[in-house]
Amino acid sequence: MATRERPRRVTIADVARHAGVSTTAVSKVLRSAYGVSPAMRERVKAAIEELGYRPHAAARAMRGRTFTIGVLLPDLRNPFFPDILDGLSEQLAGTDYQVIMVQGGPDVTAETRAIDALVDRQVDGILMIAPRVRRVRLEDVAAQMPTVVLGLHEKSALYDVVHDDDELGAELVVRHLIGLGHRRIAHIGYTPGSRERAVGVLDAIRAETYARVMREHGLQSQIAVARAAYTEEAGYRGARELLERSPRPTAIFAGADLAALGALRALHEAGLSVPADVSLAGYDNTRLAALSSISLTSVDQDGAVMGRTAGRLLLERIEGRTSSVRFSVTPSLVPRRSTGPPAPEA
Amino acid sequence: MATRERPRRVTIADVARHAGVSTTAVSKVLRSAYGVSPAMRERVKAAIEELGYRPHAAARAMRGRTFTIGVLLPDLRNPFFPDILDGLSEQLAGTDYQVIMVQGGPDVTAETRAIDALVDRQVDGILMIAPRVRRVRLEDVAAQMPTVVLGLHEKSALYDVVHDDDELGAELVVRHLIGLGHRRIAHIGYTPGSRERAVGVLDAIRAETYARVMREHGLQSQIAVARAAYTEEAGYRGARELLERSPRPTAIFAGADLAALGALRALHEAGLSVPADVSLAGYDNTRLAALSSISLTSVDQDGAVMGRTAGRLLLERIEGRTSSVRFSVTPSLVPRRSTGPPAPEA
């Protein structure tokens, strides 16, 4: 099998290292931003020339438009992402833009390769959904092409961010369960990797908010988190882990509907009924949650609006906007039959 | 919004028209196949030169490898396709190849644009899953790059095909329902469009097989088909249409699990229980079918094996194989709780 190595793309981090300055300084030079000394500008420009780094504007001018938007999806199985893609397609309808997608895969290395594949395909703009790579990688991409990041809460001068108010969403779920009378409420979600960003990602915010609301209600001793990715399989394993506790939780808040489906499988296997034995809630209000045989309490964050907005922001950047914006969707709770009052203690 | 037109890519059909020969003749010349007269070769080569058509080998030599495999997905929401993609990724693991994807969209025009977007991105090979465009378009792509088509049963000299034995799969379902005692068995599936291929596609084969098995059991008067795409929404509408019949069907065979989920929603809304009032079966044996709260009888066609095989065939073609192969998976029935004997007639 062919395994010839491609030459590694020169990154903004390489330029910064070569010039002995910060990546922020390089970004400023690239954007011709205010507050860069002439000496700094010279050093950075020399490093760019020596390394052959092709910043966004120059590269685009060289190649012309491709009328392609690249999208990074973390996982093809999550039924929330097609909602986002539908919104994006709706926004792009009537334009010449086509969407191409890559799947991020299970770890940061795979995600980095997937992002590189998009960049190499010379897309005109890129939408990264819940990326796990470090901020410097995102800024490197954003320095090369119009970039919108969905699901991160950190602002950047180089890219736009679109997210829902994950704090509010998680609060709505935990308060709903507490209001029903639950105290032993467990959470499935957020598994930080060693090379991944630790703050600002949607799953970390949901997990932190869960713990905060529990503490605010004097339930700190009941906090139980199964660290698991937002996949069906991880949700299954996470629920099995939580159900081994004694006493077991009376309610489980899974950080995503897909993980909740896995938890549902674990609950059924354990012979537990929902919500009589254990209440279960998810997040994303996917179409699966609405199926009457599942009827999962969830949080609606309107993926179509997020996708439409991301598309609009990308088109604006392609047309020349360089200032960064942040767009937040206000989520709402959709209570269904999977949550109810806890059974009386035996 | 930018709507500048790209120059249309010269196709194999253009070359054939210009040279006044068939597309098959052009393909033969491109492949240096046996049985082409020198005069024919000259005419085709002149047309290729005049139109600037870049056949696969020449184009690839010009640009070198991109180490990218392009995948056409009909629909991001269908939970069967990630099984295929998982198999493909497994096959490509350890190579430098990355997968980029496009979504085919609702009609042939959208699908054609999506395919063009992949071709324009200069992938090294392309996997088209259940494409709806006419054969000439597929052959046009296959003349330019290594191509594997999944879900079509028609052989081609230019591309490989991977499919399951859809006839056997559909037979297994209909015989299963007849064996349980059902006679009023309805089908949801196959909706031919005016510009689409009418034969050889998996959904047409499943629908035809359903009708054939019904006839073979003397049930031709009971044949009822709701023509609907393999989507949740179409399955929902299809089931509503079927439930308006009097007497209503006692069993529904949806051509795909995703359509069956839509049918399940319609059944629940109508206050009907599964399988007591209506039995329901799908196709694809997706993870959703296995969820115990859904427990859908379905047909397993092992998408991972299909994806791995498609990946292997693409790599072989990239390495130089030009002969065409066909790979068929033998499906099996997975009976679950959604099918049972019909209720005694009132």
Chai-1 contact restraints between the chains, C-beta under 6 A:
chainA,res_idxA,chainB,res_idxB,connection_type,confidence,min_distance_angstrom,max_distance_angstrom,comment,restraint_id
A,M1,B,T95,contact,1.0,0.0,6.0,A-B,restraint_1
A,T3,B,D96,contact,1.0,0.0,6.0,A-B,restraint_2
A,L76,B,P82,contact,1.0,0.0,6.0,A-B,restraint_3
A,L76,B,L85,contact,1.0,0.0,6.0,A-B,restraint_4
A,R77,B,P82,contact,1.0,0.0,6.0,A-B,restraint_5
A,P82,B,L76,contact,1.0,0.0,6.0,A-B,restraint_6
A,P82,B,R77,contact,1.0,0.0,6.0,A-B,restraint_7
A,L85,B,L76,contact,1.0,0.0,6.0,A-B,restraint_8
A,T95,B,M1,contact,1.0,0.0,6.0,A-B,restraint_9
A,D96,B,T3,contact,1.0,0.0,6.0,A-B,restraint_10
A,Q98,B,A117,contact,1.0,0.0,6.0,A-B,restraint_11
A,I100,B,I100,contact,1.0,0.0,6.0,A-B,restraint_12
A,I100,B,V102,contact,1.0,0.0,6.0,A-B,restraint_13
A,M101,B,M101,contact,1.0,0.0,6.0,A-B,restraint_14
A,V102,B,I100,contact,1.0,0.0,6.0,A-B,restraint_15
A,A117,B,Q98,contact,1.0,0.0,6.0,A-B,restraint_16
A,R121,B,R121,contact,1.0,0.0,6.0,A-B,restraint_17
A,H268,B,S292,contact,1.0,0.0,6.0,A-B,restraint_18
A,S292,B,H268,contact,1.0,0.0,6.0,A-B,restraint_19
A,S293,B,S293,contact,1.0,0.0,6.0,A-B,restraint_20
A,S293,B,I294,contact,1.0,0.0,6.0,A-B,restraint_21
A,I294,B,S293,contact,1.0,0.0,6.0,A-B,restraint_22
